Amino acid sequence: MANPQNTAAVSQRSAKTEAAAAGSMGTIAPIAGWLVPGLGHFIQRRWIRGLLLMLAVFVMFFAGLGMQGKVYQFNTGDLLDILGFIGDLGAGLLYFIARAMDLGGGNIHRAVADYGTKYIVVAGLLNVIAAVDAHHIAIGKKP
Amino acid sequence: MTFELSHYNAALLFALCASTVFGITQRTTPRDMFRYGSYCFVVFAVGVIVASWLMWAIKH
């Protein structure tokens, strides 16, 4: 027959283990989701949500580059340029890869290039929302 | 590689991607996600048309 004290101790230990796992996932998931769009959901087995988020962010980012949008670099000049840099940075590794490959030079002669610039910024902002969602799933705030 | 889109198609693509993320992140059940995403998409698409007519009216 099971000792009630032992059962209580075991359930307390398993609750602590689960809380610790949720705590570490609460940190890892948003960082992974920020670096690679959708990864924060993938590591929590939310395959379809992760795939749709990844597609949405990738399509926006690469469509923005295709429209010859501008990828902002770190600056301390105009406020809108600073905010553009912060928005772009939200895309995680996509931003760093684009910068490393010298993509996103912008083109002031094309009206659609300005759309492209906004696409790239919004791709980063949407990715931040997705990363926060991954955090909410990890801490159990959302199923 | 360059990507040619009309202004309205660019706005629709924007609406589609943003609505997808809004739907998934702002609701909890798949059914609600789809409904909210669809709602956002319609608001974006109709909003673009309304805004463009407003601009036309201001100009004339």
N, CA and C atoms of all chains as a GROMACS GRO file, in nm:
protein
  609
    1MET      N    1   0.084  -0.120   0.000
    1MET     CA    2   0.000   0.000   0.000
    1MET      C    3   0.088   0.126   0.000
    2ALA      N    4   0.051   0.225  -0.079
    2ALA     CA    5   0.134   0.345  -0.092
    2ALA      C    6   0.124   0.432   0.032
    3ASN      N    7   0.239   0.481   0.074
    3ASN     CA    8   0.242   0.572   0.188
    3ASN      C    9   0.197   0.711   0.143
    4PRO      N   10   0.093   0.767   0.209
    4PRO     CA   11   0.043   0.899   0.165
    4PRO      C   12   0.150   1.007   0.167
    5GLN      N   13   0.244   0.998   0.266
    5GLN     CA   14   0.350   1.100   0.275
    5GLN      C   15   0.443   1.091   0.154
    6ASN      N   16   0.476   0.964   0.115
    6ASN     CA   17   0.563   0.945  -0.001
    6ASN      C   18   0.496   0.996  -0.128
    7THR      N   19   0.367   0.965  -0.144
    7THR     CA   20   0.292   1.009  -0.263
    7THR      C   21   0.291   1.162  -0.272
    8ALA      N   22   0.269   1.227  -0.158
    8ALA     CA   23   0.266   1.374  -0.156
    8ALA      C   24   0.403   1.430  -0.194
    9ALA      N   25   0.509   1.366  -0.141
    9ALA     CA   26   0.646   1.414  -0.171
    9ALA      C   27   0.677   1.399  -0.319
   10VAL      N   28   0.637   1.282  -0.376
   10VAL     CA   29   0.663   1.258  -0.518
   10VAL      C   30   0.588   1.360  -0.604
   11SER      N   31   0.460   1.384  -0.571
   11SER     CA   32   0.382   1.478  -0.654
   11SER      C   33   0.436   1.620  -0.640
   12GLN      N   34   0.488   1.654  -0.520
   12GLN     CA   35   0.547   1.787  -0.498
   12GLN      C   36   0.673   1.801  -0.583
   13ARG      N   37   0.754   1.691  -0.585
   13ARG     CA   38   0.880   1.693  -0.663
   13ARG      C   39   0.849   1.707  -0.813
   14SER      N   40   0.747   1.630  -0.858
   14SER     CA   41   0.717   1.636  -1.002
   14SER      C   42   0.659   1.773  -1.039
   15ALA      N   43   0.585   1.834  -0.948
   15ALA     CA   44   0.532   1.969  -0.975
   15ALA      C   45   0.647   2.068  -0.987
   16LYS      N   46   0.750   2.052  -0.898
   16LYS     CA   47   0.867   2.141  -0.904
   16LYS      C   48   0.941   2.123  -1.035
   17THR      N   49   0.957   1.994  -1.077
   17THR     CA   50   1.027   1.965  -1.203
   17THR      C   51   0.954   2.028  -1.321
   18GLU      N   52   0.821   2.013  -1.320
   18GLU     CA   53   0.741   2.071  -1.429
   18GLU      C   54   0.753   2.222  -1.431
   19ALA      N   55   0.751   2.283  -1.312
   19ALA     CA   56   0.761   2.429  -1.303
   19ALA      C   57   0.896   2.476  -1.356
   20ALA      N   58   1.002   2.400  -1.321
   20ALA     CA   59   1.137   2.436  -1.368
   20ALA      C   60   1.145   2.424  -1.520
   21ALA      N   61   1.085   2.315  -1.574
   21ALA     CA   62   1.086   2.296  -1.720
   21ALA      C   63   1.010   2.407  -1.789
   22ALA      N   64   0.894   2.442  -1.732
   22ALA     CA   65   0.814   2.550  -1.791
   22ALA      C   66   0.890   2.682  -1.783
   23GLY      N   67   0.965   2.701  -1.672
   23GLY     CA   68   1.044   2.823  -1.656
   23GLY      C   69   1.152   2.836  -1.760
   24SER      N   70   1.225   2.726  -1.784
   24SER     CA   71   1.332   2.733  -1.885
   24SER      C   72   1.273   2.746  -2.025
   25MET      N   73   1.162   2.676  -2.049
   25MET     CA   74   1.098   2.688  -2.181
   25MET      C   75   1.044   2.829  -2.201
   26GLY      N   76   1.001   2.891  -2.092
   26GLY     CA   77   0.951   3.028  -2.100
   26GLY      C   78   1.057   3.126  -2.144
   27THR      N   79   1.184   3.090  -2.125
   27THR     CA   80   1.295   3.175  -2.171
   27THR      C   81   1.342   3.132  -2.309
   28ILE      N   82   1.354   3.000  -2.327
   28ILE     CA   83   1.410   2.948  -2.453
   28ILE      C   84   1.316   2.974  -2.571
   29ALA      N   85   1.186   2.949  -2.550
   29ALA     CA   86   1.090   2.958  -2.662
   29ALA      C   87   1.087   3.096  -2.728
   30PRO      N   88   1.075   3.205  -2.650
   30PRO     CA   89   1.072   3.335  -2.718
   30PRO      C   90   1.204   3.370  -2.786
   31ILE      N   91   1.317   3.328  -2.728
   31ILE     CA   92   1.446   3.358  -2.791
   31ILE      C   93   1.459   3.280  -2.923
   32ALA      N   94   1.420   3.150  -2.917
   32ALA     CA   95   1.424   3.068  -3.040
   32ALA      C   96   1.329   3.126  -3.144
   33GLY      N   97   1.210   3.168  -3.098
   33GLY     CA   98   1.111   3.225  -3.190
   33GLY      C   99   1.157   3.356  -3.251
   34TRP      N  100   1.232   3.432  -3.173
   34TRP     CA  101   1.286   3.558  -3.227
   34TRP      C  102   1.394   3.530  -3.332
   35LEU      N  103   1.485   3.437  -3.298
   35LEU     CA  104   1.596   3.408  -3.390
   35LEU      C  105   1.546   3.349  -3.522
   36VAL      N  106   1.461   3.247  -3.513
   36VAL     CA  107   1.406   3.183  -3.633
   36VAL      C  108   1.254   3.188  -3.622
   37PRO      N  109   1.187   3.265  -3.707
   37PRO     CA  110   1.041   3.276  -3.697
   37PRO      C  111   0.972   3.139  -3.695
   38GLY      N  112   0.888   3.118  -3.594
   38GLY     CA  113   0.812   2.993  -3.584
   38GLY      C  114   0.880   2.886  -3.499
   39LEU      N  115   1.011   2.901  -3.475
   39LEU     CA  116   1.084   2.798  -3.401
   39LEU      C  117   1.035   2.786  -3.256
   40GLY      N  118   0.994   2.897  -3.198
   40GLY     CA  119   0.942   2.895  -3.061
   40GLY      C  120   0.818   2.808  -3.049
   41HIS      N  121   0.739   2.802  -3.156
   41HIS     CA  122   0.620   2.716  -3.157
   41HIS      C  123   0.659   2.573  -3.192
   42PHE      N  124   0.755   2.556  -3.282
   42PHE     CA  125   0.798   2.421  -3.321
   42PHE      C  126   0.851   2.343  -3.200
   43ILE      N  127   0.934   2.409  -3.118
   43ILE     CA  128   0.993   2.335  -3.006
   43ILE      C  129   0.888   2.301  -2.899
   44GLN      N  130   0.770   2.359  -2.911
   44GLN     CA  131   0.661   2.323  -2.819
   44GLN      C  132   0.555   2.239  -2.891
   45ARG      N  133   0.594   2.184  -3.005
   45ARG     CA  134   0.509   2.095  -3.084
   45ARG      C  135   0.382   2.160  -3.134
   46ARG      N  136   0.384   2.290  -3.156
   46ARG     CA  137   0.271   2.358  -3.220
   46ARG      C  138   0.309   2.373  -3.368
   47TRP      N  139   0.302   2.260  -3.439
   47TRP     CA  140   0.358   2.254  -3.575
   47TRP      C  141   0.287   2.347  -3.672
   48ILE      N  142   0.153   2.340  -3.675
   48ILE     CA  143   0.080   2.419  -3.776
   48ILE      C  144   0.092   2.568  -3.748
   49ARG      N  145   0.077   2.606  -3.621
   49ARG     CA  146   0.090   2.747  -3.586
   49ARG      C  147   0.230   2.798  -3.621
   50GLY      N  148   0.331   2.717  -3.586
   50GLY     CA  149   0.469   2.755  -3.615
   50GLY      C  150   0.492   2.773  -3.764
   51LEU      N  151   0.439   2.678  -3.842
   51LEU     CA  152   0.458   2.683  -3.987
   51LEU      C  153   0.392   2.808  -4.046
   52LEU      N  154   0.269   2.837  -4.002
   52LEU     CA  155   0.198   2.955  -4.055
   52LEU      C  156   0.270   3.084  -4.016
   53LEU      N  157   0.318   3.090  -3.892
   53LEU     CA  158   0.389   3.211  -3.848
   53LEU      C  159   0.519   3.227  -3.926
   54MET      N  160   0.589   3.114  -3.945
   54MET     CA  161   0.714   3.118  -4.021
   54MET      C  162   0.688   3.167  -4.164
   55LEU      N  163   0.584   3.111  -4.226
   55LEU     CA  164   0.551   3.151  -4.363
   55LEU      C  165   0.519   3.300  -4.370
   56ALA      N  166   0.436   3.347  -4.276
   56ALA     CA  167   0.394   3.487  -4.279
   56ALA      C  168   0.515   3.581  -4.268
   57VAL      N  169   0.604   3.551  -4.173
   57VAL     CA  170   0.719   3.640  -4.152
   57VAL      C  171   0.818   3.629  -4.268
   58PHE      N  172   0.844   3.506  -4.313
   58PHE     CA  173   0.938   3.488  -4.425
   58PHE      C  174   0.886   3.558  -4.551
   59VAL      N  175   0.758   3.537  -4.582
   59VAL     CA  176   0.701   3.598  -4.704
   59VAL      C  177   0.711   3.750  -4.696
   60MET      N  178   0.677   3.806  -4.579
   60MET     CA  179   0.685   3.952  -4.567
   60MET      C  180   0.827   4.002  -4.581
   61PHE      N  181   0.920   3.934  -4.515
   61PHE     CA  182   1.059   3.980  -4.517
   61PHE      C  183   1.117   3.972  -4.659
   62PHE      N  184   1.098   3.856  -4.724
   62PHE     CA  185   1.159   3.840  -4.857
   62PHE      C  186   1.084   3.919  -4.963
   63ALA      N  187   0.952   3.935  -4.948
   63ALA     CA  188   0.880   4.022  -5.042
   63ALA      C  189   0.931   4.165  -5.026
   64GLY      N  190   0.958   4.205  -4.903
   64GLY     CA  191   1.014   4.339  -4.879
   64GLY      C  192   1.149   4.356  -4.946
   65LEU      N  193   1.234   4.255  -4.934
   65LEU     CA  194   1.365   4.262  -5.002
   65LEU      C  195   1.346   4.264  -5.153
   66GLY      N  196   1.250   4.181  -5.202
   66GLY     CA  197   1.223   4.174  -5.346
   66GLY      C  198   1.172   4.306  -5.402
   67MET      N  199   1.103   4.381  -5.318
   67MET     CA  200   1.053   4.512  -5.362
   67MET      C  201   1.161   4.619  -5.348
   68GLN      N  202   1.281   4.575  -5.317
   68GLN     CA  203   1.397   4.664  -5.298
   68GLN      C  204   1.378   4.758  -5.179
   69GLY      N  205   1.317   4.702  -5.074
   69GLY     CA  206   1.303   4.779  -4.950
   69GLY      C  207   1.438   4.795  -4.882
   70LYS      N  208   1.439   4.887  -4.787
   70LYS     CA  209   1.564   4.918  -4.718
   70LYS      C  210   1.573   4.841  -4.587
   71VAL      N  211   1.690   4.784  -4.559
   71VAL     CA  212   1.715   4.721  -4.428
   71VAL      C  213   1.797   4.821  -4.347
   72TYR      N  214   1.739   4.868  -4.238
   72TYR     CA  215   1.807   4.970  -4.158
   72TYR      C  216   1.926   4.910  -4.084
   73GLN      N  217   2.028   4.994  -4.066
   73GLN     CA  218   2.140   4.951  -3.981
   73GLN      C  219   2.141   5.038  -3.856
   74PHE      N  220   2.220   4.995  -3.758
   74PHE     CA  221   2.224   5.069  -3.632
   74PHE      C  222   2.258   5.215  -3.659
   75ASN      N  223   2.182   5.304  -3.599
   75ASN     CA  224   2.209   5.446  -3.619
   75ASN      C  225   2.160   5.525  -3.500
   76THR      N  226   2.210   5.645  -3.486
   76THR     CA  227   2.165   5.733  -3.378
   76THR      C  228   2.116   5.865  -3.437
   77GLY      N  229   2.069   5.857  -3.561
   77GLY     CA  230   2.027   5.980  -3.629
   77GLY      C  231   1.880   6.009  -3.612
   78ASP      N  232   1.809   6.004  -3.724
   78ASP     CA  233   1.665   6.035  -3.726
   78ASP      C  234   1.586   5.932  -3.643
   79LEU      N  235   1.485   5.981  -3.572
   79LEU     CA  236   1.406   5.893  -3.485
   79LEU      C  237   1.340   5.780  -3.565
   80LEU      N  238   1.289   5.813  -3.685
   80LEU     CA  239   1.223   5.710  -3.765
   80LEU      C  240   1.323   5.603  -3.811
   81ASP      N  241   1.447   5.645  -3.835
   81ASP     CA  242   1.551   5.547  -3.873
   81ASP      C  243   1.583   5.455  -3.755
   82ILE      N  244   1.587   5.513  -3.635
   82ILE     CA  245   1.615   5.431  -3.515
   82ILE      C  246   1.502   5.330  -3.496
   83LEU      N  247   1.377   5.377  -3.508
   83LEU     CA  248   1.262   5.286  -3.491
   83LEU      C  249   1.260   5.180  -3.602
   84GLY      N  250   1.300   5.220  -3.722
   84GLY     CA  251   1.309   5.124  -3.833
   84GLY      C  252   1.410   5.015  -3.802
   85PHE      N  253   1.523   5.054  -3.744
   85PHE     CA  254   1.626   4.956  -3.706
   85PHE      C  255   1.572   4.859  -3.601
   86ILE      N  256   1.501   4.915  -3.502
   86ILE     CA  257   1.446   4.829  -3.395
   86ILE      C  258   1.344   4.730  -3.454
   87GLY      N  259   1.259   4.780  -3.544
   87GLY     CA  260   1.161   4.693  -3.609
   87GLY      C  261   1.228   4.584  -3.690
   88ASP      N  262   1.328   4.622  -3.768
   88ASP     CA  263   1.400   4.524  -3.851
   88ASP      C  264   1.467   4.416  -3.765
   89LEU      N  265   1.521   4.460  -3.652
   89LEU     CA  266   1.593   4.368  -3.563
   89LEU      C  267   1.501   4.257  -3.512
   90GLY      N  268   1.371   4.284  -3.508
   90GLY     CA  269   1.274   4.184  -3.463
   90GLY      C  270   1.273   4.059  -3.548
   91ALA      N  271   1.324   4.068  -3.670
   91ALA     CA  272   1.323   3.951  -3.760
   91ALA      C  273   1.432   3.851  -3.723
   92GLY      N  274   1.516   3.882  -3.624
   92GLY     CA  275   1.616   3.786  -3.575
   92GLY      C  276   1.724   3.756  -3.677
   93LEU      N  277   1.747   3.626  -3.701
   93LEU     CA  278   1.857   3.586  -3.790
   93LEU      C  279   1.836   3.637  -3.933
   94LEU      N  280   1.709   3.650  -3.974
   94LEU     CA  281   1.683   3.701  -4.110
   94LEU      C  282   1.748   3.838  -4.127
   95TYR      N  283   1.738   3.920  -4.023
   95TYR     CA  284   1.798   4.054  -4.029
   95TYR      C  285   1.949   4.044  -4.042
   96PHE      N  286   2.010   3.960  -3.957
   96PHE     CA  287   2.157   3.951  -3.958
   96PHE      C  288   2.207   3.894  -4.091
   97ILE      N  289   2.133   3.795  -4.145
   97ILE     CA  290   2.173   3.737  -4.274
   97ILE      C  291   2.162   3.842  -4.385
   98ALA      N  292   2.052   3.916  -4.382
   98ALA     CA  293   2.035   4.022  -4.485
   98ALA      C  294   2.146   4.125  -4.476
   99ARG      N  295   2.183   4.161  -4.354
   99ARG     CA  296   2.291   4.259  -4.336
   99ARG      C  297   2.424   4.200  -4.382
  100ALA      N  298   2.448   4.072  -4.345
  100ALA     CA  299   2.575   4.008  -4.381
  100ALA      C  300   2.587   3.996  -4.533
  101MET      N  301   2.474   3.972  -4.600
  101MET     CA  302   2.478   3.958  -4.746
  101MET      C  303   2.462   4.092  -4.818
  102ASP      N  304   2.458   4.198  -4.740
  102ASP     CA  305   2.447   4.333  -4.796
  102ASP      C  306   2.320   4.352  -4.878
  103LEU      N  307   2.212   4.289  -4.832
  103LEU     CA  308   2.083   4.304  -4.901
  103LEU      C  309   2.009   4.424  -4.841
  104GLY      N  310   1.908   4.471  -4.913
  104GLY     CA  311   1.824   4.577  -4.857
  104GLY      C  312   1.887   4.714  -4.863
  105GLY      N  313   1.944   4.746  -4.979
  105GLY     CA  314   2.005   4.878  -4.995
  105GLY      C  315   1.902   4.987  -5.016
  106GLY      N  316   1.779   4.948  -5.054
  106GLY     CA  317   1.675   5.047  -5.080
  106GLY      C  318   1.688   5.103  -5.221
  107ASN      N  319   1.579   5.164  -5.268
  107ASN     CA  320   1.580   5.224  -5.401
  107ASN      C  321   1.480   5.340  -5.400
  108ILE      N  322   1.532   5.461  -5.395
  108ILE     CA  323   1.442   5.576  -5.382
  108ILE      C  324   1.368   5.606  -5.512
  109HIS      N  325   1.407   5.540  -5.622
  109HIS     CA  326   1.341   5.568  -5.751
  109HIS      C  327   1.215   5.485  -5.771
  110ARG      N  328   1.190   5.389  -5.686
  110ARG     CA  329   1.070   5.304  -5.701
  110ARG      C  330   0.975   5.330  -5.585
  111ALA      N  331   0.848   5.359  -5.620
  111ALA     CA  332   0.749   5.384  -5.514
  111ALA      C  333   0.726   5.259  -5.431
  112VAL      N  334   0.730   5.142  -5.498
  112VAL     CA  335   0.702   5.017  -5.428
  112VAL      C  336   0.815   4.982  -5.330
  113ALA      N  337   0.933   5.038  -5.352
  113ALA     CA  338   1.046   5.010  -5.261
  113ALA      C  339   1.014   5.060  -5.120
  114ASP      N  340   0.936   5.166  -5.111
  114ASP     CA  341   0.898   5.217  -4.978
  114ASP      C  342   0.806   5.116  -4.909
  115TYR      N  343   0.717   5.054  -4.987
  115TYR     CA  344   0.635   4.945  -4.932
  115TYR      C  345   0.728   4.835  -4.880
  116GLY      N  346   0.828   4.804  -4.958
  116GLY     CA  347   0.923   4.698  -4.920
  116GLY      C  348   0.988   4.727  -4.785
  117THR      N  349   1.026   4.853  -4.767
  117THR     CA  350   1.088   4.893  -4.639
  117THR      C  351   0.990   4.867  -4.524
  118LYS      N  352   0.863   4.901  -4.546
  118LYS     CA  353   0.762   4.880  -4.441
  118LYS      C  354   0.737   4.730  -4.420
  119TYR      N  355   0.739   4.654  -4.527
  119TYR     CA  356   0.722   4.509  -4.516
  119TYR      C  357   0.829   4.450  -4.424
  120ILE      N  358   0.953   4.494  -4.444
  120ILE     CA  359   1.064   4.438  -4.366
  120ILE      C  360   1.049   4.476  -4.218
  121VAL      N  361   1.013   4.600  -4.193
  121VAL     CA  362   0.994   4.644  -4.053
  121VAL      C  363   0.879   4.565  -3.989
  122VAL      N  364   0.768   4.553  -4.063
  122VAL     CA  365   0.652   4.484  -4.005
  122VAL      C  366   0.679   4.335  -3.988
  123ALA      N  367   0.759   4.275  -4.077
  123ALA     CA  368   0.797   4.134  -4.059
  123ALA      C  369   0.866   4.117  -3.923
  124GLY      N  370   0.953   4.210  -3.890
  124GLY     CA  371   1.022   4.205  -3.760
  124GLY      C  372   0.925   4.221  -3.645
  125LEU      N  373   0.832   4.315  -3.658
  125LEU     CA  374   0.736   4.339  -3.548
  125LEU      C  375   0.643   4.219  -3.530
  126LEU      N  376   0.599   4.161  -3.642
  126LEU     CA  377   0.512   4.043  -3.632
  126LEU      C  378   0.587   3.927  -3.567
  127ASN      N  379   0.717   3.918  -3.598
  127ASN     CA  380   0.796   3.810  -3.538
  127ASN      C  381   0.807   3.827  -3.386
  128VAL      N  382   0.814   3.951  -3.342
  128VAL     CA  383   0.818   3.976  -3.197
  128VAL      C  384   0.686   3.932  -3.133
  129ILE      N  385   0.574   3.963  -3.199
  129ILE     CA  386   0.443   3.919  -3.147
  129ILE      C  387   0.439   3.766  -3.140
  130ALA      N  388   0.492   3.700  -3.244
  130ALA     CA  389   0.493   3.553  -3.246
  130ALA      C  390   0.581   3.498  -3.133
  131ALA      N  391   0.694   3.564  -3.107
  131ALA     CA  392   0.784   3.519  -3.000
  131ALA      C  393   0.716   3.534  -2.863
  132VAL      N  394   0.643   3.642  -2.845
  132VAL     CA  395   0.570   3.663  -2.718
  132VAL      C  396   0.463   3.554  -2.704
  133ASP      N  397   0.399   3.519  -2.815
  133ASP     CA  398   0.298   3.412  -2.812
  133ASP      C  399   0.362   3.279  -2.769
  134ALA      N  400   0.482   3.253  -2.822
  134ALA     CA  401   0.553   3.130  -2.782
  134ALA      C  402   0.582   3.130  -2.632
  135HIS      N  403   0.614   3.247  -2.579
  135HIS     CA  404   0.637   3.260  -2.434
  135HIS      C  405   0.508   3.230  -2.356
  136HIS      N  406   0.397   3.282  -2.404
  136HIS     CA  407   0.269   3.258  -2.336
  136HIS      C  408   0.232   3.110  -2.337
  137ILE      N  409   0.262   3.043  -2.447
  137ILE     CA  410   0.234   2.898  -2.452
  137ILE      C  411   0.323   2.826  -2.352
  138ALA      N  412   0.450   2.868  -2.346
  138ALA     CA  413   0.546   2.800  -2.257
  138ALA      C  414   0.508   2.814  -2.110
  139ILE      N  415   0.455   2.928  -2.072
  139ILE     CA  416   0.422   2.947  -1.929
  139ILE      C  417   0.279   2.902  -1.897
  140GLY      N  418   0.210   2.848  -1.998
  140GLY     CA  419   0.078   2.793  -1.975
  140GLY      C  420  -0.035   2.894  -1.977
  141LYS      N  421  -0.005   3.017  -2.021
  141LYS     CA  422  -0.109   3.119  -2.027
  141LYS      C  423  -0.202   3.095  -2.146
  142LYS      N  424  -0.152   3.018  -2.244
  142LYS     CA  425  -0.229   2.991  -2.366
  142LYS      C  426  -0.212   2.844  -2.400
  143PRO      N  427  -0.319   2.777  -2.447
  143PRO     CA  428  -0.305   2.634  -2.479
  143PRO      C  429  -0.224   2.609  -2.607
  144MET      N  430   1.714   3.992  -5.746
  144MET     CA  431   1.574   3.954  -5.766
  144MET      C  432   1.484   4.072  -5.728
  145THR      N  433   1.398   4.111  -5.819
  145THR     CA  434   1.302   4.215  -5.784
  145THR      C  435   1.160   4.159  -5.794
  146PHE      N  436   1.073   4.222  -5.724
  146PHE     CA  437   0.938   4.172  -5.706
  146PHE      C  438   0.843   4.283  -5.748
  147GLU      N  439   0.765   4.259  -5.853
  147GLU     CA  440   0.673   4.363  -5.900
  147GLU      C  441   0.531   4.337  -5.849
  148LEU      N  442   0.477   4.430  -5.775
  148LEU     CA  443   0.340   4.417  -5.725
  148LEU      C  444   0.270   4.552  -5.744
  149SER      N  445   0.140   4.546  -5.775
  149SER     CA  446   0.065   4.671  -5.779
  149SER      C  447   0.045   4.717  -5.634
  150HIS      N  448   0.004   4.840  -5.617
  150HIS     CA  449  -0.014   4.893  -5.482
  150HIS      C  450  -0.119   4.811  -5.405
  151TYR      N  451  -0.230   4.779  -5.475
  151TYR     CA  452  -0.336   4.707  -5.404
  151TYR      C  453  -0.295   4.563  -5.371
  152ASN      N  454  -0.225   4.498  -5.464
  152ASN     CA  455  -0.177   4.362  -5.436
  152ASN      C  456  -0.076   4.361  -5.322
  153ALA      N  457   0.007   4.465  -5.317
  153ALA     CA  458   0.103   4.476  -5.206
  153ALA      C  459   0.026   4.490  -5.074
  154ALA      N  460  -0.081   4.570  -5.076
  154ALA     CA  461  -0.161   4.588  -4.954
  154ALA      C  462  -0.231   4.458  -4.915
  155LEU      N  463  -0.276   4.382  -5.016
  155LEU     CA  464  -0.342   4.254  -4.986
  155LEU      C  465  -0.245   4.151  -4.928
  156LEU      N  466  -0.124   4.147  -4.984
  156LEU     CA  467  -0.024   4.054  -4.931
  156LEU      C  468   0.011   4.090  -4.787
  157PHE      N  469   0.024   4.219  -4.763
  157PHE     CA  470   0.050   4.268  -4.627
  157PHE      C  471  -0.063   4.223  -4.534
  158ALA      N  472  -0.189   4.243  -4.581
  158ALA     CA  473  -0.306   4.208  -4.500
  158ALA      C  474  -0.308   4.059  -4.469
  159LEU      N  475  -0.274   3.978  -4.569
  159LEU     CA  476  -0.277   3.832  -4.550
  159LEU      C  477  -0.176   3.788  -4.443
  160CYS      N  478  -0.054   3.838  -4.454
  160CYS     CA  479   0.050   3.798  -4.358
  160CYS      C  480   0.019   3.851  -4.218
  161ALA      N  481  -0.019   3.977  -4.209
  161ALA     CA  482  -0.047   4.036  -4.077
  161ALA      C  483  -0.168   3.967  -4.013
  162SER      N  484  -0.271   3.938  -4.093
  162SER     CA  485  -0.391   3.873  -4.039
  162SER      C  486  -0.358   3.732  -3.987
  163THR      N  487  -0.272   3.662  -4.059
  163THR     CA  488  -0.232   3.528  -4.015
  163THR      C  489  -0.170   3.533  -3.876
  164VAL      N  490  -0.076   3.628  -3.859
  164VAL     CA  491  -0.008   3.638  -3.729
  164VAL      C  492  -0.107   3.686  -3.621
  165PHE      N  493  -0.188   3.784  -3.653
  165PHE     CA  494  -0.286   3.834  -3.554
  165PHE      C  495  -0.381   3.722  -3.511
  166GLY      N  496  -0.432   3.648  -3.609
  166GLY     CA  497  -0.526   3.541  -3.578
  166GLY      C  498  -0.466   3.438  -3.486
  167ILE      N  499  -0.344   3.393  -3.517
  167ILE     CA  500  -0.281   3.287  -3.438
  167ILE      C  501  -0.245   3.335  -3.297
  168THR      N  502  -0.198   3.458  -3.289
  168THR     CA  503  -0.146   3.504  -3.159
  168THR      C  504  -0.252   3.564  -3.067
  169GLN      N  505  -0.362   3.612  -3.124
  169GLN     CA  506  -0.459   3.683  -3.039
  169GLN      C  507  -0.577   3.597  -2.995
  170ARG      N  508  -0.586   3.475  -3.043
  170ARG     CA  509  -0.696   3.386  -3.004
  170ARG      C  510  -0.641   3.250  -2.961
  171THR      N  511  -0.724   3.173  -2.890
  171THR     CA  512  -0.672   3.048  -2.833
  171THR      C  513  -0.714   2.922  -2.909
  172THR      N  514  -0.835   2.919  -2.962
  172THR     CA  515  -0.879   2.797  -3.032
  172THR      C  516  -0.864   2.815  -3.182
  173PRO      N  517  -0.837   2.705  -3.256
  173PRO     CA  518  -0.819   2.716  -3.401
  173PRO      C  519  -0.937   2.784  -3.471
  174ARG      N  520  -1.059   2.754  -3.427
  174ARG     CA  521  -1.177   2.813  -3.489
  174ARG      C  522  -1.177   2.966  -3.470
  175ASP      N  523  -1.148   3.009  -3.346
  175ASP     CA  524  -1.144   3.154  -3.319
  175ASP      C  525  -1.028   3.220  -3.393
  176MET      N  526  -0.916   3.146  -3.404
  176MET     CA  527  -0.800   3.202  -3.476
  176MET      C  528  -0.839   3.230  -3.621
  177PHE      N  529  -0.906   3.132  -3.684
  177PHE     CA  530  -0.945   3.148  -3.824
  177PHE      C  531  -1.044   3.264  -3.839
  178ARG      N  532  -1.140   3.270  -3.748
  178ARG     CA  533  -1.242   3.375  -3.758
  178ARG      C  534  -1.181   3.513  -3.738
  179TYR      N  535  -1.093   3.525  -3.638
  179TYR     CA  536  -1.033   3.656  -3.611
  179TYR      C  537  -0.936   3.696  -3.724
  180GLY      N  538  -0.861   3.598  -3.774
  180GLY     CA  539  -0.771   3.625  -3.887
  180GLY      C  540  -0.848   3.672  -4.009
  181SER      N  541  -0.960   3.605  -4.038
  181SER     CA  542  -1.043   3.644  -4.152
  181SER      C  543  -1.100   3.785  -4.132
  182TYR      N  544  -1.144   3.811  -4.009
  182TYR     CA  545  -1.198   3.944  -3.978
  182TYR      C  546  -1.092   4.052  -4.002
  183CYS      N  547  -0.970   4.028  -3.953
  183CYS     CA  548  -0.861   4.126  -3.971
  183CYS      C  549  -0.832   4.147  -4.119
  184PHE      N  550  -0.832   4.037  -4.195
  184PHE     CA  551  -0.802   4.048  -4.338
  184PHE      C  552  -0.907   4.135  -4.408
  185VAL      N  553  -1.034   4.111  -4.376
  185VAL     CA  554  -1.141   4.190  -4.439
  185VAL      C  555  -1.129   4.337  -4.399
  186VAL      N  556  -1.101   4.362  -4.271
  186VAL     CA  557  -1.087   4.502  -4.225
  186VAL      C  558  -0.971   4.570  -4.298
  187PHE      N  559  -0.858   4.499  -4.312
  187PHE     CA  560  -0.743   4.556  -4.385
  187PHE      C  561  -0.783   4.588  -4.530
  188ALA      N  562  -0.842   4.487  -4.597
  188ALA     CA  563  -0.872   4.501  -4.740
  188ALA      C  564  -0.974   4.611  -4.765
  189VAL      N  565  -1.080   4.613  -4.684
  189VAL     CA  566  -1.183   4.716  -4.701
  189VAL      C  567  -1.127   4.853  -4.659
  190GLY      N  568  -1.047   4.853  -4.554
  190GLY     CA  569  -0.987   4.978  -4.505
  190GLY      C  570  -0.902   5.046  -4.611
  191VAL      N  571  -0.828   4.965  -4.689
  191VAL     CA  572  -0.745   5.021  -4.796
  191VAL      C  573  -0.834   5.090  -4.900
  192ILE      N  574  -0.944   5.023  -4.936
  192ILE     CA  575  -1.034   5.081  -5.038
  192ILE      C  576  -1.097   5.210  -4.985
  193VAL      N  577  -1.145   5.206  -4.860
  193VAL     CA  578  -1.207   5.325  -4.801
  193VAL      C  579  -1.106   5.439  -4.793
  194ALA      N  580  -0.984   5.408  -4.748
  194ALA     CA  581  -0.881   5.513  -4.736
  194ALA      C  582  -0.848   5.572  -4.873
  195SER      N  583  -0.842   5.487  -4.976
  195SER     CA  584  -0.807   5.539  -5.108
  195SER      C  585  -0.918   5.629  -5.164
  196TRP      N  586  -1.045   5.592  -5.139
  196TRP     CA  587  -1.154   5.680  -5.183
  196TRP      C  588  -1.154   5.811  -5.105
  197LEU      N  589  -1.120   5.804  -4.976
  197LEU     CA  590  -1.110   5.927  -4.896
  197LEU      C  591  -1.003   6.020  -4.952
  198MET      N  592  -0.890   5.960  -4.990
  198MET     CA  593  -0.782   6.042  -5.047
  198MET      C  594  -0.825   6.103  -5.178
  199TRP      N  595  -0.898   6.024  -5.258
  199TRP     CA  596  -0.949   6.076  -5.385
  199TRP      C  597  -1.044   6.193  -5.359
  200ALA      N  598  -1.133   6.177  -5.257
  200ALA     CA  599  -1.230   6.282  -5.226
  200ALA      C  600  -1.160   6.410  -5.177
  201ILE      N  601  -1.052   6.391  -5.098
  201ILE     CA  602  -0.978   6.508  -5.049
  201ILE      C  603  -0.913   6.583  -5.165
  202LYS      N  604  -0.860   6.505  -5.260
  202LYS     CA  605  -0.792   6.566  -5.373
  202LYS      C  606  -0.889   6.643  -5.463
  203HIS      N  607  -1.012   6.589  -5.478
  203HIS     CA  608  -1.109   6.655  -5.565
  203HIS      C  609  -1.202   6.746  -5.485
   0.00000   0.00000   0.00000
